[in-house]
Amino acid sequence: MKDDDIEILDKDKNPIDRKPVASPFFGAGAFLLLGILLVLFPGQFMQSICYVIGGIMIAYCTMVLIKHFSERRDGFAPELIIPVAAGIMGLFVIVNSKFIISILPFILGLIFVVSAISALQDGMLLKAAGAGQFKMEFIIAVITLLLGLFLMLDPFHGAELGVRIAGAFFIVNSGFNIYRGIANRNLRK
């Protein structure tokens, strides 16, 4: 991150003149890549994520247990409760990855709703600053909100189709975020 991308927020400044805490293009690019992967390889991608998350949880449990027993501690060890629970959850995630995958469209929809709320706030800031682009900001926010609600209310019959559609939404949302970043940069100039 460049030094000019970070600035201490000054409450006396116009909010539209503030520099972003981090470049909006980094997050948009990451979500764009995620969207492409979800569209092209939905089943494999989500299965891999489940295996990685489950594996990390099991590895954490194993490392803590090895450390505990190598130090030859006796008696009840409350510090083992969380690692053992993490290991059990990791095993559950690996064994029941299809169930985990089936609830992901709902979670992704929730992410879109939160993103839309943020875009609505940005639109209000643009309107308060008298920027002409606030209408586009509101349109972007409403589309993102509708897509998020659609995913949350109807997570689809097949998780793979839902994941592909969620990937397409990530691509669309990333495009909107890139547009917003460019519009906000142009306003500052």
C-alpha positions as CSV (number, residue, x, y, z in Angstrom):
1,M,0.0,0.0,0.0
2,K,1.4,3.4,-0.9
3,D,1.8,6.2,1.7
4,D,-0.6,8.5,-0.2
5,D,-3.4,5.9,0.1
6,I,-3.5,6.3,3.8
7,E,-4.6,9.5,5.6
8,I,-5.8,10.2,9.1
9,L,-9.4,11.2,8.9
10,D,-10.0,14.9,9.6
11,K,-13.5,15.6,10.8
12,D,-13.3,19.2,9.5
13,K,-12.7,18.1,5.9
14,N,-15.4,17.4,3.4
15,P,-16.0,13.6,3.4
16,I,-15.7,13.5,-0.4
17,D,-12.2,15.0,-0.2
18,R,-10.8,12.3,2.1
19,K,-8.5,9.8,0.6
20,P,-9.5,6.2,1.0
21,V,-7.9,4.2,3.8
22,A,-7.0,1.5,1.2
23,S,-7.3,1.4,-2.5
24,P,-10.8,0.4,-3.6
25,F,-9.3,-1.3,-6.6
26,F,-7.5,-4.0,-4.5
27,G,-10.7,-5.3,-2.9
28,A,-12.6,-5.1,-6.2
29,G,-9.8,-7.0,-8.0
30,A,-9.9,-9.7,-5.3
31,F,-13.6,-10.1,-5.6
32,L,-13.4,-10.1,-9.4
33,L,-10.9,-13.0,-9.2
34,L,-13.1,-14.8,-6.7
35,G,-16.2,-14.3,-9.0
36,I,-14.3,-15.7,-12.0
37,L,-13.2,-18.7,-10.0
38,L,-16.8,-19.3,-8.7
39,V,-18.2,-19.1,-12.2
40,L,-15.7,-21.4,-13.9
41,F,-15.1,-23.9,-11.1
42,P,-17.9,-23.7,-8.6
43,G,-18.0,-27.2,-7.3
44,Q,-14.2,-27.7,-7.1
45,F,-13.6,-24.3,-5.7
46,M,-16.1,-24.6,-2.9
47,Q,-15.0,-28.2,-2.1
48,S,-11.4,-27.1,-1.9
49,I,-12.3,-24.2,0.4
50,C,-14.1,-26.7,2.7
51,Y,-11.1,-29.0,2.7
52,V,-8.7,-26.1,3.4
53,I,-10.8,-24.7,6.3
54,G,-11.4,-28.1,7.8
55,G,-7.7,-29.0,7.4
56,I,-6.6,-25.8,9.1
57,M,-8.9,-26.5,12.0
58,I,-7.7,-30.1,12.4
59,A,-4.0,-29.0,12.2
60,Y,-4.6,-26.4,14.9
61,C,-6.2,-29.0,17.1
62,T,-3.4,-31.5,16.5
63,M,-0.6,-28.9,17.2
64,V,-2.2,-27.9,20.5
65,L,-2.7,-31.5,21.6
66,I,0.9,-32.5,20.7
67,K,2.3,-29.5,22.6
68,H,0.0,-30.2,25.6
69,F,1.0,-33.9,25.8
70,S,4.7,-33.3,25.1
71,E,4.8,-31.2,28.2
72,R,3.2,-34.1,30.1
73,R,0.5,-32.1,31.8
74,D,-1.9,-34.0,34.0
75,G,-5.5,-33.3,34.9
76,F,-8.3,-31.3,33.2
77,A,-7.0,-28.8,30.8
78,P,-9.6,-26.1,29.9
79,E,-7.2,-24.6,27.3
80,L,-7.9,-27.7,25.2
81,I,-11.6,-27.1,24.9
82,I,-11.4,-24.7,22.0
83,P,-8.7,-26.6,20.0
84,V,-10.6,-29.9,20.4
85,A,-13.9,-28.2,19.4
86,A,-12.0,-26.7,16.4
87,G,-10.8,-30.1,15.4
88,I,-14.3,-31.6,15.6
89,M,-15.7,-28.7,13.6
90,G,-12.9,-29.2,11.0
91,L,-13.8,-32.8,10.7
92,F,-17.4,-31.9,10.3
93,V,-16.6,-29.4,7.6
94,I,-14.6,-32.0,5.6
95,V,-17.1,-34.8,6.0
96,N,-20.2,-32.6,5.4
97,S,-18.8,-30.3,2.8
98,K,-21.9,-30.6,0.6
99,F,-24.0,-29.2,3.4
100,I,-21.5,-26.3,4.0
101,I,-21.6,-25.5,0.3
102,S,-25.4,-25.5,0.3
103,I,-25.5,-22.6,2.8
104,L,-22.9,-20.5,1.1
105,P,-25.3,-18.7,-1.3
106,F,-27.1,-17.3,1.7
107,I,-23.8,-16.1,3.3
108,L,-22.7,-14.5,0.0
109,G,-26.1,-12.8,-0.3
110,L,-25.5,-11.3,3.2
111,I,-22.1,-10.0,2.0
112,F,-23.8,-8.2,-0.9
113,V,-26.5,-6.7,1.4
114,V,-23.7,-5.2,3.6
115,S,-21.9,-4.0,0.5
116,A,-25.1,-2.3,-0.8
117,I,-25.6,-0.5,2.5
118,S,-22.0,0.8,2.2
119,A,-22.7,2.0,-1.4
120,L,-25.9,3.7,-0.2
121,Q,-23.8,5.6,2.4
122,D,-21.3,6.6,-0.3
123,G,-24.2,7.8,-2.5
124,M,-25.5,9.9,0.4
125,L,-22.1,11.5,0.8
126,L,-21.9,12.2,-2.9
127,K,-25.3,13.8,-2.8
128,A,-24.4,15.9,0.2
129,A,-21.2,17.0,-1.6
130,G,-23.3,18.1,-4.6
131,A,-21.7,15.5,-6.9
132,G,-23.6,14.6,-10.0
133,Q,-22.7,10.9,-9.8
134,F,-24.8,10.2,-6.8
135,K,-27.6,8.8,-8.9
136,M,-25.3,6.2,-10.4
137,E,-24.2,5.3,-6.8
138,F,-27.8,4.8,-5.8
139,I,-28.5,2.6,-8.8
140,I,-25.4,0.5,-8.1
141,A,-26.4,0.1,-4.5
142,V,-30.0,-0.9,-5.3
143,I,-28.9,-3.5,-7.8
144,T,-26.4,-4.9,-5.3
145,L,-29.0,-4.9,-2.6
146,L,-31.5,-6.7,-4.9
147,L,-28.9,-9.3,-5.9
148,G,-28.0,-9.9,-2.2
149,L,-31.6,-10.3,-1.1
150,F,-32.3,-12.6,-4.0
151,L,-29.4,-14.9,-2.9
152,M,-30.5,-14.7,0.8
153,L,-34.2,-15.4,0.2
154,D,-33.8,-18.1,-2.5
155,P,-30.5,-19.8,-2.0
156,F,-31.5,-22.1,-4.9
157,H,-32.2,-25.8,-5.2
158,G,-28.7,-26.6,-6.3
159,A,-25.8,-25.1,-4.5
160,E,-23.5,-25.2,-7.6
161,L,-25.9,-23.0,-9.6
162,G,-26.2,-20.7,-6.6
163,V,-22.4,-20.5,-6.4
164,R,-22.1,-19.7,-10.1
165,I,-24.7,-17.0,-9.8
166,A,-23.0,-15.7,-6.7
167,G,-19.7,-15.6,-8.8
168,A,-21.5,-13.6,-11.5
169,F,-22.8,-11.2,-8.8
170,F,-19.2,-10.8,-7.5
171,I,-18.1,-10.0,-11.0
172,V,-20.9,-7.4,-11.4
173,N,-20.4,-6.0,-8.0
174,S,-16.6,-5.7,-8.6
175,G,-17.3,-3.8,-11.8
176,F,-19.6,-1.4,-9.9
177,N,-16.9,-0.9,-7.2
178,I,-14.2,-0.2,-9.8
179,Y,-16.6,2.3,-11.4
180,R,-17.2,3.9,-7.9
181,G,-13.4,4.1,-7.3
182,I,-12.8,5.8,-10.6
183,A,-15.7,8.2,-10.0
184,N,-14.5,9.1,-6.5
185,R,-10.9,9.6,-7.7
186,N,-12.1,11.9,-10.5
187,L,-14.1,13.9,-7.9
188,R,-11.0,14.5,-5.8
189,K,-9.0,15.9,-8.8
